[in-house]
Amino acid sequence: MVNVAVLVISSKIVSGLEPDRGRESIEKMIVDLPGTVVAYDVVPDDRKMICDRLVELCASQNADVILTLGGTGVRPTDWAPEATRDVIEKEVPGIGEAMRQESLKKVRTAMLSRGTAGIRGKTLIVNLPGSPKGARENLAVIQPVLDHTVGKISGHKAG
């Protein structure tokens, strides 16, 4: 069982201009991993606020994995990859590469996704797209290696 924190990055959702349409589907997918949602937060498209919340989640929530949703594109307000790199100790670029590779089979604009992944302490941080469909599809790509990765990071699996 993987403990997962979710960090949605959206000024529109924070301000109430847009509903959080992806919560139910991402929580269901986490349960299907199998996993447990240990935190679910929404922050605005602000690099410092994203960094601060990632650090807090790593320190206080017993999360094996933090999934960020949104902020991975090329808009001026998209800061998830930069904020992730600001707080991680090790980057795991293959996760972002695998998600883009699989997504490109479905949609050409996947090449614009800049999502990455990395490790802070014993927590894996993974950037997913903001659309519920894109988040589900990208999480499905990494799901087969997630338990193994968490085990390696935590030091509980030698193989």
Secondary structure in CASP SS format (residue, H / E / C, confidence):
PFRMAT SS
TARGET T0000
AUTHOR 0000-0000-0000
METHOD secondary structure of the structure
MODEL  1
M C 1.00
V E 1.00
N E 1.00
V E 1.00
A E 1.00
V E 1.00
L E 1.00
V E 1.00
I E 1.00
S C 1.00
S H 1.00
K H 1.00
I H 1.00
V H 1.00
S H 1.00
G C 1.00
L C 1.00
E C 1.00
P C 1.00
D C 1.00
R C 1.00
G C 1.00
R H 1.00
E H 1.00
S H 1.00
I H 1.00
E H 1.00
K H 1.00
M H 1.00
I H 1.00
V H 1.00
D H 1.00
L C 1.00
P C 1.00
G E 1.00
T E 1.00
V E 1.00
V E 1.00
A E 1.00
Y E 1.00
D E 1.00
V E 1.00
V E 1.00
P C 1.00
D C 1.00
D C 1.00
R H 1.00
K H 1.00
M H 1.00
I H 1.00
C H 1.00
D H 1.00
R H 1.00
L H 1.00
V H 1.00
E H 1.00
L H 1.00
C H 1.00
A H 1.00
S H 1.00
Q C 1.00
N C 1.00
A C 1.00
D C 1.00
V E 1.00
I E 1.00
L E 1.00
T E 1.00
L E 1.00
G C 1.00
G C 1.00
T C 1.00
G C 1.00
V C 1.00
R C 1.00
P C 1.00
T C 1.00
D C 1.00
W C 1.00
A H 1.00
P H 1.00
E H 1.00
A H 1.00
T H 1.00
R H 1.00
D H 1.00
V H 1.00
I C 1.00
E C 1.00
K E 1.00
E E 1.00
V C 1.00
P H 1.00
G H 1.00
I H 1.00
G H 1.00
E H 1.00
A H 1.00
M H 1.00
R H 1.00
Q H 1.00
E H 1.00
S H 1.00
L H 1.00
K C 1.00
K C 1.00
V C 1.00
R H 1.00
T H 1.00
A H 1.00
M H 1.00
L H 1.00
S C 1.00
R C 1.00
G C 1.00
T C 1.00
A E 1.00
G E 1.00
I E 1.00
R E 1.00
G C 1.00
K C 1.00
T E 1.00
L E 1.00
I E 1.00
V E 1.00
N E 1.00
L E 1.00
P C 1.00
G C 1.00
S C 1.00
P H 1.00
K H 1.00
G H 1.00
A H 1.00
R H 1.00
E H 1.00
N H 1.00
L H 1.00
A H 1.00
V H 1.00
I H 1.00
Q H 1.00
P H 1.00
V H 1.00
L H 1.00
D H 1.00
H H 1.00
T H 1.00
V H 1.00
G H 1.00
K H 1.00
I H 1.00
S H 1.00
G C 1.00
H C 1.00
K C 1.00
A C 1.00
G C 1.00
END
